[in-house]
Structures are given as C-alpha cells and as structure tokens.
Amino acid sequence: MAKERGRPAASTVLWDGVQQLLADAHGAGGADGPLSVVDVGGGTGGLAVRVAALGHRVVVVDPSPDALAALQRRTAEAGLSERVRAVQGDATELAALLPAGGADVLLCHGVLEVVDDPAAALRAAHAVLRPGGRLSVLVAQWPATVLARVLAGQLPQALHALSDAEHRWSGTDPLRRRFDRASAARLAEAAGFTVTAVEGTRTFSDLVPAACAEAEGHAGLLRELEALAARSPELQALAGHLHLHALR
Ligand SMILES: C[S@@+](CC[C@H](N)C(=O)[O-])C[C@H]1O[C@@H](n2cnc3c(N)ncnc32)[C@H](O)[C@@H]1O
C-alpha cells in the first residue's frame, strides 16, 4: 500500500480540526490573543510550526534530542524561534516540566501508541492544562490496520492485529498499541477530560489506488470525501486515525 497517496486530503481534515480546537480554546477562555500550546511528543515540529505561524506560543516536549534539534532548525528557518520552545522530556513527566494549569491547549498526536503508560500521559496532560483548556489527541485505529493488511494480502498480520489485545500486527510492530473510538474516549475520560468531538482522518487516503488518487481532479474529490467521512460515526470505524477534541 502506498502510504503517501491522498495524504494531503487527510492532513487537511486534521489541520481543520486543530484550528477548530484552537478557536474553541479562545472561546472557552474569553481571550483572543496568542494561546499557550503544549505539543507533547511533537517530534520535529511539523504541527508546532504551523500552530506558531498562527501567532501562538508552543512548547514541544519530546524525549528525542535528534527530533528536538530538527525542530530547532525548522523553527529557525521559519523565523519562529521566539514562539517555539523545545523541552526534552517524557509525556508522563509533563507536570514536573511545565507549570500546573498553565496551558490553553495540549496537542498529543501519535504519542499514546508509543508511550509506556498512556493513562499516566493523559493524567499529566490534564495537570498542565487550565480548567476550560482543550486537549487534541490523535491516535491510530486498529480496524484500519486489519483492513489494510487484508487488502495487502498480509493475512497473518491482519489476524494478529485483530486478535492481539493491543492490536499490534506482530511483535515487530513499531506501535505498542492501537485504539478505537471507545477505548480512546475511555482513556481521555478516565484522566478527567470530557470528549467534545471525534473526527476520523485518513478514512480513504490509504485505501484509494495511487492511479486514482493522482488522476486529474481527484485530489479535490478525495478532500471532500475525507471531510464528509471525518464526522460520520459509521465511517469513523474505518479511519486510519481518530482525532479527539476534549475539554479539561
Ligand atoms: C509518531 S511520532 C509523532 C510526532 C508528532 N506528534 C506528529 O504528530 O507528527 C511520535 C513522537 O513521540 C515521541 N515520543 C516517544 N516516546 C515518548 C514519550 N514517552 N513521551 C513523549 N513523547 C514520546 C517520539 O520521539 C516522536 O517524536
């Protein structure tokens, strides 16, 4: 399966969701200036730089020195070094690294799948967000992985992903776990959050044949399909990732 096909359509849905969440954080706080945003596991800063370019202050917390060095190069190139701070650390240590209740928005994308203790990571996120602050969680979904492996003819891996308690496709799967809507929402709620919206991303992008995705006019059609599917509870089960919006 070509991983990059249709990616722009999927990332448009996610970026629209993140911008909505930033707007909601403004509404809840009654402020309209720059928000204080934490991007935990923000890696090389692809999302942090886009958020900072909107005028917000972003702290990226990540354990990888290499990722943080790349982030610093990227922010310097974008002229955003003053708005983006890199902090080396673990998601579960957030409360020791950042002031309690100081953040308006916390982004946690692609992280709960790889940390030792996702429940502890979300409890730490809760501690650094102010009351009324917003949490943005992006997690990989297991049903999409099963489907993708079947379509690729990798039936043993599909069976493993379906039957394994953590929905890994084998012992060498780089992800430690995958989620679905219920398990992701349960985790957020157990940490004290209220889930306010759920969107599916990459519902069709990883499935559409490359030749179809690249055909003239199809990028726009795919964007439209992704945008409509994002909010459909029926199609969300098929999405590669789920984006949860939650309120502290
Ligand atoms: C799949 S990448 C996601 C990067 C970025 N958030 C994104 O959406 O593109 C996972 C990131 O989580 C970071 N990570 C791994 N273990 C972590 C931990 N225990 N606490 C915080 N971040 C962690 C990795 O260094 C990496 O940057």
The ligand as a Tripos MOL2 file, in Angstrom:
@<TRIPOS>MOLECULE
LIG
   27    29     1     0     0
SMALL
NO_CHARGES

@<TRIPOS>ATOM
      1 C1          4.7480    9.1610   15.6130 C.3       1 LIG1
      2 S1          5.7310   10.4470   16.2570 S.3       1 LIG1
      3 C2          4.5320   11.7580   16.2820 C.3       1 LIG1
      4 C3          5.1810   13.0920   16.0860 C.3       1 LIG1
      5 C4          4.1840   14.2630   16.0110 C.3       1 LIG1
      6 N1          3.4040   14.3970   17.2330 N.3       1 LIG1
      7 C5          3.2640   14.1080   14.8290 C.2       1 LIG1
      8 O1          2.0510   14.0250   15.0010 O.co2     1 LIG1
      9 O2          3.7700   14.0960   13.6900 O.co2     1 LIG1
     10 C6          5.8600   10.0060   17.9620 C.3       1 LIG1
     11 C7          6.6440   11.0120   18.7780 C.3       1 LIG1
     12 O3          6.5100   10.6640   20.1550 O.3       1 LIG1
     13 C8          7.7690   10.8420   20.7610 C.3       1 LIG1
     14 N2          7.7820   10.0160   21.9720 N.ar      1 LIG1
     15 C9          8.1690    8.7290   22.1100 C.ar      1 LIG1
     16 N3          8.0570    8.3560   23.4000 N.ar      1 LIG1
     17 C10         7.5970    9.4230   24.0830 C.ar      1 LIG1
     18 C11         7.3060    9.6750   25.4440 C.ar      1 LIG1
     19 N4          7.4610    8.7090   26.3590 N.pl3     1 LIG1
     20 N5          6.8580   10.9040   25.7990 N.ar      1 LIG1
     21 C12         6.6980   11.8630   24.8510 C.ar      1 LIG1
     22 N6          6.9630   11.6870   23.5500 N.ar      1 LIG1
     23 C13         7.4090   10.4820   23.1740 C.ar      1 LIG1
     24 C14         8.7720   10.4350   19.7080 C.3       1 LIG1
     25 O4         10.0620   10.9430   19.9770 O.3       1 LIG1
     26 C15         8.1310   11.0410   18.4700 C.3       1 LIG1
     27 O5          8.5590   12.3660   18.2750 O.3       1 LIG1
@<TRIPOS>BOND
     1     1     2 1
     2     2     3 1
     3     2    10 1
     4     3     4 1
     5     4     5 1
     6     5     6 1
     7     5     7 1
     8     7     8 2
     9     7     9 1
    10    10    11 1
    11    11    12 1
    12    11    26 1
    13    12    13 1
    14    13    14 1
    15    13    24 1
    16    14    15 ar
    17    14    23 ar
    18    15    16 ar
    19    16    17 ar
    20    17    18 ar
    21    17    23 ar
    22    18    19 1
    23    18    20 ar
    24    20    21 ar
    25    21    22 ar
    26    22    23 ar
    27    24    25 1
    28    24    26 1
    29    26    27 1
@<TRIPOS>SUBSTRUCTURE
     1 LIG1         1 GROUP 0 **** ****
